[in-house]
Amino acid sequence: MVRLATEKGAVIRLLDRPGHFLVRGHPIATVWPPQTAPDVADALRRAHITGSNRTLAQDLAFAVDQLVEIAIRALSPAVNDTFTALTCIDWLGDSLCRVTTQWHPVRVHRDHHGYVRVITAHVSYERLVERAFEKIRQAGRGMPAVLIRQLDALTKIMEYVETLAAAAAPAGPGGDDRSRRGGVGSRAARPQGRAASLRRGDPGGGA
């Protein structure tokens, strides 16, 4: 996508990430300048795979959602299996600790000249933590064992992150180089003019 955008002198913004539900006719990307939209639509059709079910490939949030679903079902009045829910919370906490060192999604992709070419959608680490705990907390309202286990898991995550931060080498005198290059708000990321929207199911623009 970056190579295509560079060749066409375009900026592509993807509106959905892997795992999102796509509605036919709903925009999946915006492109500037508009005249490059047909070429981008062909590339999106080749690069994207749609199906009726989510998969774990490139969809980390789906793994979190599966454990959350098991925990919520276990906490339902019909099942009332608190220990299964507690086990799910333990594994969620363990997984979030592991993800801390491995999940570094890049939202803004640049060409070799440093110009913004592709802007993607991704789930942040903060959002993963929210997905892992919010619904279980709501389902476990009035159940001290569930809330205590969630607090324990969050404490372990915080301690793990603090340990990594303490072991990390300090930044150089110039700070993080990324802070000087700008981000989505840079001039390259704010093209003037009207962007073209690509919609799933449009002629020549389906994904």
C-alpha positions in Angstrom: 0.0 0.0 0.0 2.8 2.4 0.8 4.6 1.6 -2.5 1.4 2.2 -4.4 0.6 5.4 -2.6 4.1 6.6 -3.3 3.9 5.8 -7.0 0.6 7.6 -7.3 1.6 10.5 -5.0 -1.4 9.7 -2.8 -2.4 9.5 0.9 -4.5 6.6 1.9 -6.4 6.4 5.2 -7.9 3.0 6.1 -11.0 3.3 8.2 -11.2 -0.3 9.5 -8.8 -2.7 11.1 -8.7 -6.5 10.9 -11.7 -7.9 12.7 -14.0 -4.9 12.1 -17.5 -5.7 10.8 -17.9 -4.2 7.3 -21.2 -3.0 6.0 -21.7 -3.1 2.2 -21.7 0.5 0.9 -19.9 1.9 3.9 -16.5 3.6 3.3 -13.5 1.5 4.1 -10.9 4.1 3.0 -10.4 7.7 2.0 -7.9 8.7 -0.7 -6.3 11.9 -1.8 -6.1 13.0 -4.5 -9.5 11.6 -5.7 -8.2 10.6 -9.2 -6.0 7.9 -7.6 -9.0 6.2 -6.0 -9.5 3.6 -8.9 -6.0 2.3 -8.5 -6.2 2.2 -4.8 -9.5 0.3 -4.9 -7.9 -2.4 -7.0 -5.1 -2.7 -4.5 -7.5 -2.9 -1.6 -9.5 -5.6 -3.3 -6.3 -7.7 -3.7 -5.0 -7.0 -0.2 -8.1 -7.5 1.9 -10.0 -10.7 2.7 -13.5 -10.6 4.0 -15.5 -13.4 5.6 -18.4 -14.2 7.8 -16.3 -14.9 10.9 -13.4 -13.2 12.7 -10.0 -15.0 12.8 -7.0 -14.6 15.1 -4.8 -13.7 12.2 -3.9 -10.0 12.6 -6.8 -9.5 15.0 -5.3 -9.5 18.5 -8.5 -8.1 20.0 -10.4 -11.2 18.9 -8.3 -13.3 21.3 -9.1 -11.0 24.1 -12.8 -11.0 23.2 -12.9 -14.8 23.3 -11.6 -15.0 26.8 -14.0 -12.2 27.9 -16.9 -14.1 26.3 -16.1 -17.2 28.2 -15.9 -15.3 31.5 -19.2 -13.5 30.9 -21.0 -16.8 30.1 -19.5 -18.3 33.2 -20.8 -15.4 35.3 -24.3 -15.7 33.9 -27.1 -16.9 36.4 -27.6 -20.0 34.2 -24.0 -21.2 34.5 -22.8 -19.5 37.7 -19.2 -20.8 37.4 -17.1 -18.2 39.2 -13.9 -20.2 39.0 -13.9 -20.3 35.2 -14.3 -16.6 35.1 -11.4 -16.1 37.6 -9.2 -18.4 35.3 -10.1 -16.2 32.3 -9.1 -13.1 34.2 -5.8 -14.7 35.1 -5.0 -15.5 31.5 -6.1 -12.1 30.4 -3.7 -10.5 32.8 -0.9 -12.8 31.7 -1.6 -12.1 28.0 -1.6 -8.3 28.6 1.8 -8.6 30.3 3.2 -10.4 27.3 1.7 -8.0 24.8 3.4 -5.1 26.6 6.7 -6.0 25.0 5.4 -7.1 21.6 2.4 -4.9 20.6 3.7 -1.8 19.0 1.4 -1.0 16.1 2.4 1.7 13.7 -0.5 3.9 12.5 1.3 6.3 10.2 3.3 4.8 7.4 5.8 6.9 5.5 7.8 6.6 2.3 11.5 6.8 2.1 11.3 10.6 1.9 9.4 10.8 5.1 6.1 11.7 3.6 2.9 10.2 5.1 1.4 7.7 2.6 -0.8 5.3 4.5 -2.7 5.9 7.8 -4.1 2.7 9.3 -6.6 1.9 12.1 -5.4 -0.2 15.0 -6.3 -1.1 18.5 -4.1 0.5 21.1 -2.8 -1.2 24.2 -5.0 0.9 26.4 -8.0 -0.3 24.4 -6.9 -3.9 24.8 -6.9 -3.4 28.6 -10.3 -1.9 28.5 -11.7 -4.7 26.4 -10.2 -7.3 28.8 -11.8 -5.8 31.9 -14.8 -3.6 31.3 -17.4 -6.2 30.3 -16.3 -8.7 33.0 -16.4 -6.0 35.6 -20.0 -5.1 34.5 -21.1 -8.8 34.5 -19.4 -9.4 37.9 -21.1 -6.5 39.7 -21.8 -7.5 43.2 -19.3 -10.4 43.1 -16.3 -9.4 45.2 -14.2 -12.4 44.1 -14.3 -11.2 40.5 -13.5 -7.6 41.3 -10.6 -8.6 43.6 -9.1 -10.9 40.9 -9.4 -8.1 38.3 -7.5 -5.7 40.7 -4.9 -8.4 41.2 -4.4 -8.8 37.5 -4.2 -5.0 36.9 -1.6 -4.8 39.7 0.5 -7.5 38.1 0.3 -5.6 34.7 1.4 -2.4 36.3 4.2 -4.0 38.2 5.4 -5.7 35.0 5.3 -2.4 33.0 7.2 -0.6 35.8 9.8 -3.3 35.8 10.3 -3.0 32.1 10.5 0.8 32.3 13.1 0.6 35.0 15.2 -1.8 33.0 15.0 0.3 29.8 17.9 2.5 28.9 17.2 6.3 29.2 16.6 8.3 26.0 19.4 10.2 24.4 19.8 14.0 24.7 17.7 14.5 21.6 14.8 12.5 22.9 12.7 10.3 20.8 13.3 11.0 17.1 9.7 10.3 16.3 8.7 13.4 18.3 10.6 15.6 15.8 9.2 14.1 12.7 5.6 15.0 13.3 2.6 12.6 13.0 -0.8 12.7 11.5 -0.9 16.4 12.0 2.1 17.1 9.8 1.8 18.9 6.5 2.2 15.7 4.5 -0.7 14.2 6.4 -3.0 17.1 5.8 -3.5 17.2 2.1 -5.6 20.0 0.7 -8.7 19.3 -1.3 -11.5 16.7 -1.2 -10.7 13.0 -0.6 -12.4 10.2 -2.3 -14.2 7.6 -0.3 -13.9 3.9 -1.2 -16.9 1.8 -0.2 -17.3 -1.9 0.2 -19.4 -3.1 -2.7 -18.9 -0.1 -4.9 -18.1 -0.9 -8.6 -14.3 -1.2 -8.7 -14.0 -0.3 -5.0 -15.0 -3.4 -3.1 -12.7 -5.1 -0.6 
